[in-house]
Amino acid sequence: MNQISELGLLEQIRAGHEEALLALHTRYAHLVYSVAYRVLNDSMAAEEVTQDTFMRVWHKADAYDVSKGSFTTWLLTITRRLAIDTFRKHRRDPMLDPVFIDDTPELWDNVLKAEEGSDLRENLIDSVRQLPKEQWQAIELAYFYGMSHQQIADYLRVPLGTVKTRIRLGMEKLRENWSQS
């Protein structure tokens, strides 16, 4: 059976075909949920963000621009932003129950796994594990917990400039490691 591409499904969504949204949901719901859960560490909230993500796709399908990146990146960016907004709305302290990559690698099982047989997740985890702990920790606090640089500095009890440097150096190393994989 020939599977319709994400771009084909987006075109159908733009035309108002609900079946196309259901097809995208079937294809990506588990991945979206995994990212939302990773940010929120709350299954109910992650389910809500998953549904909100697909509603956003339904209403904003025209916003996707293929020249700016892959469909999966766009979808997960929506997910991450909605999850962080939800997190902030509930005003939870992200460090009351921190979850780090090394502590629970099973949370990453579906994150960034766009298609069956993909090496994307493994490459990302390998790239992150090559970073010094202080760099991946700062990146994780910023990316998954939506903490500002100042909040990270306060939490880690290091100067703000140190946090900015750790994130910058870590992202540079991730880009370098990622391009080599």
C-alpha positions in Angstrom: 0.0 0.0 0.0 1.4 3.4 -1.0 1.5 5.8 2.0 0.8 9.4 1.4 3.6 11.8 2.3 3.4 14.3 5.1 3.2 17.1 2.5 0.4 15.3 0.7 -1.5 15.0 4.0 -0.9 18.7 4.8 -2.4 19.6 1.4 -5.4 17.5 2.2 -5.7 19.1 5.7 -5.6 22.6 4.0 -8.5 21.4 1.9 -10.4 20.4 5.1 -10.1 16.6 4.9 -10.3 15.3 8.5 -9.1 11.9 7.4 -5.7 13.4 6.6 -5.4 14.8 10.1 -6.3 11.3 11.5 -3.6 9.8 9.3 -1.0 12.2 10.6 -2.2 11.6 14.2 -1.9 7.8 13.7 1.6 8.3 12.3 3.0 10.8 14.8 0.9 10.7 18.0 3.3 8.5 19.9 6.2 10.7 19.0 4.4 13.9 19.9 3.3 12.4 23.2 6.8 11.3 24.0 8.2 14.8 23.6 5.3 16.4 25.6 5.8 13.8 28.3 9.5 14.5 28.4 8.8 18.2 29.0 5.9 17.8 31.4 6.5 14.5 33.2 2.7 14.2 33.5 0.7 11.7 31.3 -2.6 13.7 31.4 -0.9 16.9 30.5 1.1 15.2 27.7 -2.1 13.8 26.3 -3.7 17.3 26.2 -0.6 18.7 24.5 -0.7 15.9 22.0 -4.3 16.8 21.1 -3.5 20.5 21.1 -0.6 19.9 18.8 -2.8 18.2 16.2 -5.4 20.8 16.5 -2.7 23.4 15.8 -1.7 21.5 12.7 -5.4 21.5 11.6 -5.7 25.2 12.0 -2.2 26.2 11.0 -1.3 23.8 8.2 -0.4 26.7 6.0 2.3 27.8 8.4 4.5 24.9 7.5 7.3 26.0 5.2 9.3 23.1 3.7 12.3 25.4 3.1 12.7 26.0 6.9 13.0 22.3 7.8 11.4 18.9 7.9 7.8 18.3 8.8 8.9 16.3 11.9 11.0 19.2 13.1 8.0 21.6 12.6 5.6 19.2 14.4 7.9 18.7 17.4 8.6 22.4 17.6 4.9 23.0 18.0 4.7 20.2 20.6 7.7 21.5 22.6 6.3 25.1 22.6 2.8 24.0 23.7 4.3 21.7 26.4 6.5 24.5 27.7 3.5 26.9 27.7 1.5 24.3 29.6 4.4 23.8 32.0 4.6 27.5 32.7 0.9 27.9 33.0 0.8 25.4 35.8 3.8 27.2 37.3 5.5 24.0 38.4 9.1 24.0 39.5 10.9 21.8 36.9 13.4 20.8 39.5 11.0 19.3 42.0 11.1 16.1 40.1 13.9 16.4 37.5 14.4 13.7 34.9 17.7 13.7 33.0 18.7 11.7 30.0 21.1 9.4 31.8 18.5 8.6 34.6 15.7 7.4 32.3 16.9 6.7 28.8 13.6 4.8 28.0 11.9 8.2 27.9 13.9 8.9 24.7 12.7 5.6 23.0 10.4 7.5 20.6 11.7 11.0 20.7 12.8 12.1 17.3 12.2 8.6 15.8 10.5 9.8 12.7 10.1 6.4 11.0 10.7 2.8 11.7 14.3 1.8 11.4 15.5 5.4 11.9 18.9 6.0 13.5 17.9 9.6 14.4 17.2 8.9 18.1 20.4 6.9 18.6 22.5 9.5 16.9 21.0 12.2 19.1 21.6 10.3 22.3 25.2 9.4 21.2 25.8 13.1 20.4 24.4 14.3 23.8 26.4 11.6 25.7 29.6 12.9 24.1 29.0 16.3 25.8 30.4 17.2 29.2 27.7 16.8 31.9 27.5 20.5 32.6 26.8 21.3 28.9 24.1 18.7 28.4 22.5 19.5 31.7 22.3 23.2 30.8 20.9 22.4 27.3 18.4 20.0 28.8 17.2 22.5 31.4 16.7 25.1 28.6 15.2 22.9 26.0 13.0 20.4 27.9 12.1 22.5 30.9 11.9 25.9 29.2 14.1 27.5 31.8 15.7 30.9 31.0 19.4 31.2 31.2 19.0 33.1 34.5 16.8 30.4 36.0 19.4 27.8 35.0 22.2 29.9 36.6 20.2 30.2 39.8 19.4 26.5 39.9 22.9 25.4 39.1 24.4 28.2 41.3 26.8 29.3 38.6 27.2 32.7 36.9 24.9 33.6 34.1 27.8 33.9 31.7 28.9 30.3 32.5 25.4 29.0 31.6 25.4 30.9 28.3 28.9 29.5 27.5 27.9 26.0 28.4 24.8 26.1 26.2 26.7 27.7 23.3 29.6 25.2 23.5 27.3 22.3 23.9 25.2 23.3 20.9 28.3 23.8 18.8 29.5 20.3 19.8 26.1 18.8 19.1 26.0 20.4 15.7 29.5 19.0 15.0 28.7 15.5 16.3 25.4 15.5 14.5 26.9 16.5 11.1 29.4 13.6 11.5 26.8 11.0 12.2 
